Amino acid sequence: MSFYTHLECSQCGRRYDADTLRNLCDDCRRPLLARYDLAAARRVLSRDALGSRPHDVWRFHELQPVRDARFRLTLHEGGTPLVRATRLAASLGFPHDELLIKDEGPNPTGSFKARGMAVAVSRAVELGARVLSAPSAGNAACALAAYAARAGVEAHVYMPADVPVSFVAQCHAYGAHVHLVDGLITDCGRASTEDAARFGRFDLSTLKEPYRLEGKKTLGYELAEQLEWTLPDVVVYPTGGGTGLVGMWKAFDEMEAMGWIDARRPRMVSVQSSGCAPIVRAFESGAHTAVSWENAATVADGLRVPAAVGDTLILRALRESKGIAIAVTDDELMEGASAIARSEGIFAAPEGGATAAAYATLRARGWIRDGERTVLFNTGNGLSYAHLWSGAKAAAPRDARARR
């Protein structure tokens, strides 16, 4: 069973029927959020009941939107390790810190995007969609292609023309239709949305539909369970579209409402590249929305998102948590990824490397204090970006201006 009840606009609060395919709010064009009867869930669902269940996103199926279990697609996504990073902390100059890494690299298709697409594709197919579409910097395209193949439906993915070839190869292997666009992910988003309307496809763009977030929120549920239902002091998260950060914040509220955790929250840290940092700029200026970043350039494809649909939700979570947004350079994030690999044996994606760089900076400033438990999120496997380690020339930032 599922305790899913309705969709609710994150901005104006308007309610929508739970069982209709929808994208954004009709009134304010902001993201819709899936809501649950948490009071009923609290009465019948115990966290102790999880013990015998598989370690995937459906471990928390009562708090997912798929009503019929026959539509739950899985490639065994989720259940990723939480690794104690003692050697990394020491290598960065903080040998006594309690530092951990939530490693999403082992997921199917090599990134945390598998969580979101497992739920989003399952729900879309349950509601009758048969042709799916989404823009991507790479990882989400691979995840959509894989789960569409699993469901036996058609997938169209839109990626920047300069995306690493590994992503294109994966999508072709899964049988997806690959559309390469001259420009950034925002240009891909426009193309995907326009073609979805023209050809009758359902658009699975980040936070333009409500269910990828539901898969991503399992990051928060897993983190709490792995830490015996006590949240860390600080969560450091690489932020492009930001669904992982927003999803965790949603999960924390749901767990508190069910009595699984108390009211204490981690301070959330949003990490971006200095070559594309719209959330950092908005946070530092006190703005509630983020202006699109011009000429975005970074080697971390997942961070090359000049405008996030969920900007208000990201900024809200940062401020409610007393968190912070910070930018690191491409040199720093690449060194961070290499430091994780050398010290812990985890081949982190550049986005994961950004969290190590941010941790070192915030720890040196004293923003992260002695004795605080900190969790870094590595969102993908470095193998998808192997070209960045093949030489200095290959690691040079790709600049949008050079392509136009």
C-alpha positions in Angstrom: 0.0 0.0 0.0 1.0 3.6 -0.4 0.0 6.5 1.8 0.2 8.9 -1.2 -2.7 11.3 -1.2 -2.2 14.3 -3.5 0.1 16.7 -5.3 0.8 20.1 -3.8 2.4 23.2 -5.4 5.6 24.0 -3.6 5.0 27.8 -4.0 1.2 28.5 -3.8 0.0 25.4 -2.1 -2.6 24.5 -4.8 -3.7 20.8 -4.6 -3.9 18.5 -7.6 -5.3 15.0 -8.0 -2.7 12.3 -7.2 -3.5 10.0 -10.2 -3.1 12.3 -13.2 0.1 12.8 -15.1 1.2 16.4 -14.4 4.3 18.6 -14.7 4.4 22.1 -13.0 1.7 24.0 -11.2 -0.9 25.5 -13.6 -0.9 28.8 -11.7 2.6 29.7 -10.7 4.6 27.2 -12.8 6.6 25.9 -9.8 7.4 22.3 -8.9 4.7 20.0 -7.5 5.4 17.9 -4.4 3.9 14.5 -3.6 2.1 14.5 -0.2 1.3 11.5 2.1 -1.1 10.8 5.0 1.8 10.7 7.5 -0.5 10.6 10.5 -2.0 7.3 9.2 1.5 6.1 8.3 2.7 6.8 11.8 -0.1 4.6 13.3 0.8 1.5 11.2 4.3 1.8 9.9 7.3 1.3 12.1 10.9 1.9 11.2 11.6 -1.5 12.7 9.5 -3.1 10.0 12.2 -2.2 7.4 14.7 -4.8 8.7 13.6 -7.7 6.4 13.1 -5.6 3.2 15.4 -5.3 0.2 17.9 -2.4 0.3 16.5 -0.4 -2.7 14.3 2.6 -3.1 11.2 0.4 -2.6 12.3 -0.4 0.9 10.1 2.7 1.8 7.3 1.8 -0.6 4.5 3.1 1.6 6.1 6.5 1.2 6.4 6.3 -2.5 3.7 7.3 -5.1 3.4 4.0 -7.0 0.1 2.3 -5.9 0.3 -1.1 -7.7 3.4 -3.1 -6.8 3.5 -4.6 -10.3 4.7 -1.2 -11.7 7.7 -0.9 -9.3 10.7 -1.1 -11.6 14.0 -1.9 -10.0 17.6 -2.6 -11.0 18.5 -2.7 -7.3 19.2 1.0 -7.0 19.7 2.5 -3.5 21.1 0.8 -0.5 24.5 2.4 -1.2 27.3 2.4 1.4 28.0 5.0 4.0 31.8 4.9 4.3 33.8 6.1 7.2 36.4 8.4 5.6 39.1 8.6 8.3 42.0 8.6 5.9 40.5 11.4 3.8 39.9 13.6 6.8 43.5 13.0 7.9 44.8 13.8 4.4 43.0 17.1 4.5 44.5 18.0 7.9 41.7 16.9 10.2 42.7 13.5 11.6 40.2 13.5 14.4 37.1 14.4 12.5 34.1 12.1 12.1 33.8 12.3 8.3 31.7 9.9 6.2 31.0 9.5 2.5 27.6 8.4 1.1 28.8 6.8 -2.1 26.2 6.7 -4.9 28.7 5.4 -7.5 27.6 1.7 -7.1 24.1 2.5 -8.3 22.8 1.1 -11.6 24.1 3.3 -14.5 26.7 4.7 -12.1 25.0 7.5 -10.3 22.3 8.6 -7.8 20.1 9.5 -10.8 19.0 5.8 -10.8 17.0 6.5 -7.6 14.9 9.2 -9.2 14.3 7.6 -12.5 13.3 4.2 -10.9 10.4 6.0 -9.2 9.6 8.5 -11.9 9.5 6.0 -14.8 7.5 3.5 -12.6 4.9 6.1 -11.8 4.7 7.5 -15.3 4.1 4.0 -16.8 1.5 3.3 -14.1 -0.4 6.4 -15.1 -0.3 5.4 -18.8 2.8 7.1 -20.3 4.5 5.2 -23.0 7.0 7.7 -24.5 9.3 9.5 -22.0 11.6 12.5 -22.5 14.2 14.4 -20.4 17.2 16.7 -20.7 20.4 15.7 -19.0 24.1 16.5 -18.4 24.7 12.8 -18.8 23.8 10.7 -15.7 20.0 11.3 -15.8 19.9 10.4 -19.4 21.5 7.0 -18.7 19.2 6.3 -15.9 16.1 7.2 -17.9 17.3 5.1 -20.8 17.9 2.1 -18.5 14.6 2.2 -16.6 12.6 2.9 -19.9 14.3 -0.3 -21.3 13.3 -2.1 -18.1 9.7 -1.0 -18.5 9.6 -1.6 -22.3 8.7 2.0 -23.2 10.4 4.6 -25.4 12.9 7.1 -24.2 14.2 10.3 -25.7 17.2 12.0 -24.0 18.6 15.4 -24.8 22.2 16.1 -23.9 24.8 18.9 -24.7 26.7 18.0 -27.8 30.0 18.0 -25.8 28.8 15.5 -23.2 31.4 12.7 -22.4 31.0 9.9 -24.9 30.5 7.3 -22.2 27.0 8.8 -21.5 26.1 8.7 -25.2 27.3 5.1 -25.5 25.2 4.0 -22.5 22.0 5.6 -23.8 22.5 4.0 -27.2 23.1 0.6 -25.6 19.8 0.9 -23.7 18.0 1.7 -26.9 17.1 5.3 -26.2 16.8 8.0 -28.8 19.7 10.4 -28.3 19.4 14.1 -29.2 22.6 16.1 -28.9 22.1 19.8 -28.6 24.5 22.7 -29.1 24.4 24.4 -25.8 23.9 23.8 -22.1 21.4 21.7 -20.2 19.0 24.6 -20.2 19.0 24.5 -24.0 18.4 20.8 -23.8 15.5 21.4 -21.5 13.8 23.7 -23.9 14.3 21.2 -26.8 12.9 18.3 -24.6 9.9 20.3 -23.5 9.1 21.6 -27.0 9.4 18.1 -28.5 7.4 16.5 -25.7 4.5 18.9 -26.4 4.8 18.4 -30.1 5.0 14.6 -30.2 2.9 13.7 -27.1 5.8 12.6 -24.8 5.8 12.9 -21.1 8.5 15.2 -19.8 10.6 13.9 -16.9 12.8 17.1 -16.5 14.2 17.6 -13.0 11.5 19.0 -10.7 9.2 19.6 -13.7 7.5 16.4 -12.7 7.0 15.4 -9.1 8.3 11.8 -8.8 12.1 11.9 -9.5 12.2 13.8 -6.2 10.5 10.9 -4.4 13.2 8.5 -5.5 15.9 11.0 -4.5 14.4 11.5 -1.0 15.4 7.9 -0.2 18.9 9.4 0.3 17.6 11.0 3.4 15.7 7.9 4.6 18.8 5.7 4.1 21.1 8.2 5.8 19.0 8.3 8.9 18.7 4.5 9.0 22.4 3.9 8.5 23.1 6.3 11.4 20.6 4.6 13.6 18.0 7.3 13.2 20.3 10.2 14.3 21.1 12.7 11.6 24.6 14.1 11.1 25.6 17.6 12.0 26.5 18.6 8.4 25.5 17.3 5.0 27.7 18.5 2.0 26.0 18.1 -1.3 27.0 18.9 -4.9 24.3 20.9 -6.5 23.2 21.2 -10.1 19.5 20.7 -10.3 19.4 20.1 -6.5 16.8 17.3 -6.3 19.0 15.3 -3.9 19.3 18.1 -1.4 15.6 19.1 -1.7 14.6 15.4 -1.5 16.6 14.8 1.7 15.0 17.9 3.3 11.6 16.5 2.4 12.5 13.1 3.8 13.6 14.6 7.1 10.2 16.3 7.5 8.3 13.1 6.7 10.4 11.0 9.1 9.8 13.5 11.9 6.1 13.5 11.3 6.1 9.7 11.6 8.1 9.8 14.8 11.2 8.1 13.2 13.6 11.0 14.0 13.5 14.1 16.2 13.4 17.7 15.2 17.2 18.2 14.9 18.4 18.8 11.4 21.9 18.8 9.7 23.2 22.1 8.3 22.9 21.6 4.6 25.8 22.7 2.3 25.2 23.3 -1.4 28.5 23.0 -3.4 28.8 24.4 -6.9 31.6 25.1 -9.3 33.0 28.6 -9.5 32.3 28.4 -13.2 28.6 27.9 -12.6 27.3 29.0 -9.2 23.8 30.5 -9.4 22.7 29.1 -6.1 25.8 30.4 -4.3 25.3 33.9 -5.8 21.6 33.9 -4.8 22.3 32.6 -1.3 25.0 35.2 -0.7 22.9 38.0 -1.9 19.9 37.0 0.2 17.7 36.3 -2.9 14.9 33.8 -2.9 15.4 32.8 -6.5 18.5 32.3 -8.6 19.3 34.2 -11.8 20.6 32.1 -14.6 24.4 31.9 -14.8 25.9 33.2 -18.0 28.6 31.3 -19.9 28.6 28.3 -17.5 31.8 26.4 -17.7 33.0 23.5 -15.5 34.5 20.0 -16.0 31.8 18.6 -13.6 29.0 18.1 -16.0 26.4 17.6 -13.3 27.2 21.0 -11.9 26.9 22.8 -15.2 23.3 23.8 -14.6 22.9 27.6 -15.1 19.3 27.7 -13.9 17.7 25.2 -11.5 13.9 24.8 -11.6 14.0 24.1 -7.9 16.0 27.1 -6.9 13.5 28.4 -4.3 13.4 24.9 -2.7 17.2 24.6 -2.5 17.6 28.1 -1.0 14.7 27.5 1.4 16.4 24.3 2.7 19.8 26.0 3.1 18.3 28.8 5.1 16.0 26.7 7.2 18.9 24.5 8.1 21.2 27.4 8.9 23.4 26.0 6.1 25.5 27.6 3.4 26.3 27.6 -0.3 29.9 27.5 -1.4 31.7 27.5 -4.8 35.0 25.6 -5.5 37.2 25.8 -8.5 37.6 23.0 -11.1 41.2 22.5 -9.9 39.9 22.1 -6.3 37.1 19.7 -7.1 39.4 17.5 -9.3 41.9 17.4 -6.5 39.1 16.5 -4.1 38.0 13.6 -6.3 41.6 12.4 -6.5 42.0 12.7 -2.7 38.9 10.6 -2.2 40.3 7.9 -4.5 43.8 7.9 -3.0 42.7 7.8 0.6 39.5 5.8 0.5 39.6 3.7 -2.7 36.4 5.4 -4.0 36.7 6.6 -7.6 34.5 9.7 -7.1 33.0 11.8 -9.8 34.1 15.4 -10.0 30.9 16.4 -8.3 31.8 14.2 -5.4 35.2 15.8 -5.4 33.6 19.2 -5.0 32.3 18.1 -1.6 35.7 17.2 -0.3 37.1 20.5 -1.4 34.1 22.3 0.2 34.6 20.3 3.4 38.3 21.3 3.6 37.5 25.0 3.1 34.6 25.1 5.6 36.6 23.1 8.2 39.5 25.4 7.9 37.2 28.4 8.4 35.7 26.9 11.5 32.2 26.7 9.9 32.4 23.0 10.5 33.5 22.6 14.1 35.5 20.1 16.1 33.5 17.0 16.9 30.8 17.5 14.3 29.8 14.5 12.2 29.9 15.4 8.5 28.6 13.4 5.5 29.9 14.1 2.0 27.8 12.9 -1.0 29.6 11.4 -3.9 26.8 11.4 -6.5 28.5 9.2 -9.2 31.2 7.0 -10.4 34.4 8.6 -11.7 34.6 6.1 -14.6 32.1 8.2 -16.5 34.6 11.0 -16.4 37.8 9.0 -16.9 38.9 11.4 -19.6 39.5 14.0 -17.0 42.3 12.0 -15.5 44.0 11.3 -18.8 45.9 14.6 -19.0 45.8 18.3 -18.2 44.5 19.2 -21.6 41.5 16.9 -21.3 40.6 18.5 -18.0 40.3 22.0 -19.3 36.8 23.5 -18.7 34.4 23.4 -21.5 33.0 26.9 -22.1 29.6 27.6 -23.6 31.1 30.5 -25.5 33.5 28.2 -27.4 30.6 26.2 -28.9 28.5 29.1 -30.3 
